[in-house]
Amino acid sequence: MNQTPTAAGLTLVLGASPNSWRYSNRAVEKLKAHGQKVIAVGKHPGTIGETRITTELPTGTGVDTVSLYLRAENQKDYYDYILDLKPARIIFNPGAENEELFRMALERGIRPVNACTLVLLATGQY
C-alpha cells in the first residue's frame, strides 16, 4: 500500500482554474505556500501564480496526492489515469465526491478522502 504523502510531496490538482475566485486556484497557491510540489491540470491552459496549468495529463510523475476539483460525472474519463498514477490518496473536494471512484481507489490500496484541500492545509492535516 502507498504511504502517506510527505511534507514535500507531489500533488496533482485536477480541475485547476486560472480564475482566482475558484477553489482549485486557491488550493494551488496554498499548496505551494505549504511547500508542496504541484502539477495543475485544467480544461484550459493558464497560470496560477508561477504555476502553469497544463491541459495534458502528465505521466510517470510520482504523484502522492490527487486533489479533485471536478464533479463526479466529469471524472469518469480520468478514472484509469488517476488510478494508474497509484497516488497514496485522492482528495475529493466539496462538489467532487464520487462513491464509484472512492470504492475503486479503496480496492487498489489508495486512500480516498472526502475533504477540502484548503481546510486540510489550514488545520495541519494535509
C-alpha positions as CSV (number, residue, x, y, z in Angstrom):
1,M,0.0,0.0,0.0
2,N,1.2,3.5,-0.8
3,Q,2.5,5.6,2.1
4,T,1.1,8.9,3.3
5,P,2.5,11.9,1.4
6,T,5.4,13.7,2.9
7,A,5.5,17.4,3.6
8,A,7.2,18.0,0.3
9,G,5.1,15.5,-1.7
10,L,3.8,16.0,-5.2
11,T,0.2,16.9,-5.6
12,L,-1.8,16.8,-8.9
13,V,-4.7,19.3,-8.9
14,L,-7.2,18.0,-11.4
15,G,-9.7,20.7,-12.4
16,A,-7.3,23.6,-11.9
17,S,-8.6,27.0,-13.0
18,P,-6.8,30.3,-13.7
19,N,-9.8,32.1,-12.2
20,S,-8.6,33.4,-8.8
21,W,-12.1,33.0,-7.2
22,R,-12.1,29.3,-7.9
23,Y,-11.2,27.0,-5.0
24,S,-8.8,25.0,-7.2
25,N,-6.9,28.1,-7.9
26,R,-6.7,28.9,-4.2
27,A,-5.6,25.3,-3.4
28,V,-2.7,25.5,-5.9
29,E,-1.5,28.7,-4.2
30,K,-1.9,27.3,-0.7
31,L,-0.2,24.0,-1.6
32,K,2.8,25.9,-2.9
33,A,2.8,28.1,0.2
34,H,2.9,25.0,2.3
35,G,6.0,23.6,0.5
36,Q,4.1,21.2,-1.8
37,K,5.2,20.5,-5.4
38,V,2.1,21.0,-7.6
39,I,1.1,19.9,-11.1
40,A,-2.0,21.8,-12.1
41,V,-4.2,20.2,-14.8
42,G,-7.2,22.0,-16.2
43,K,-9.6,22.3,-19.1
44,H,-7.9,25.5,-20.3
45,P,-4.2,26.4,-20.2
46,G,-3.2,29.4,-18.0
47,T,-1.3,30.1,-14.8
48,I,-1.9,30.3,-11.1
49,G,0.9,32.5,-9.7
50,E,4.0,30.9,-11.1
51,T,2.4,27.5,-11.6
52,R,1.5,26.7,-15.2
53,I,-1.9,25.0,-15.8
54,T,-1.5,22.3,-18.4
55,T,-4.2,20.6,-20.4
56,E,-2.1,17.5,-20.9
57,L,-2.1,14.6,-18.4
58,P,1.5,14.1,-17.2
59,T,2.7,10.5,-16.7
60,G,5.4,9.0,-14.6
61,T,5.3,11.9,-12.1
62,G,5.4,10.2,-8.7
63,V,2.2,11.8,-7.6
64,D,1.5,11.4,-3.9
65,T,-1.9,13.1,-3.8
66,V,-4.6,13.8,-6.4
67,S,-6.8,16.7,-5.4
68,L,-10.0,16.6,-7.4
69,Y,-12.0,19.7,-8.4
70,L,-14.3,18.0,-10.9
71,R,-17.9,16.9,-10.5
72,A,-18.3,13.1,-10.4
73,E,-19.8,13.0,-13.9
74,N,-16.7,14.8,-15.2
75,Q,-14.3,12.4,-13.5
76,K,-15.2,9.2,-15.5
77,D,-12.8,9.9,-18.3
78,Y,-9.9,10.2,-15.8
79,Y,-10.6,7.1,-13.7
80,D,-7.9,4.9,-15.3
81,Y,-5.4,7.8,-15.4
82,I,-5.9,8.6,-11.7
83,L,-5.7,5.0,-10.6
84,D,-2.7,4.3,-12.8
85,L,-0.8,7.1,-11.0
86,K,-1.0,5.0,-7.8
87,P,-1.2,8.0,-5.5
88,A,-1.2,7.5,-1.8
89,R,-4.5,9.3,-1.6
90,I,-7.2,11.0,-3.6
91,I,-8.9,14.1,-2.1
92,F,-12.5,14.6,-3.2
93,N,-13.1,18.3,-2.6
94,P,-16.6,19.5,-1.9
95,G,-18.7,19.0,-5.0
96,A,-16.3,16.3,-6.3
97,E,-17.5,13.5,-4.1
98,N,-17.8,10.2,-6.1
99,E,-18.7,6.9,-4.5
100,E,-17.7,4.9,-7.5
101,L,-14.2,6.3,-7.8
102,F,-13.9,6.3,-4.0
103,R,-14.6,2.5,-3.9
104,M,-12.2,1.8,-6.9
105,A,-9.5,3.7,-5.0
106,L,-10.0,1.6,-1.9
107,E,-9.9,-1.6,-3.9
108,R,-6.4,-0.6,-5.2
109,G,-5.0,0.4,-1.8
110,I,-5.3,4.2,-2.4
111,R,-6.7,6.2,0.4
112,P,-9.8,8.2,-0.7
113,V,-10.7,11.2,1.4
114,N,-13.9,13.4,1.2
115,A,-12.4,16.6,2.4
116,C,-11.3,20.1,1.4
117,T,-7.7,20.6,0.5
118,L,-7.8,24.1,1.8
119,V,-9.2,23.0,5.2
120,L,-6.7,20.2,5.4
121,L,-3.9,22.7,4.8
122,A,-5.2,25.3,7.3
123,T,-5.6,22.7,10.0
124,G,-2.3,21.0,9.6
125,Q,-3.9,17.7,8.4
126,Y,-2.6,17.7,4.9
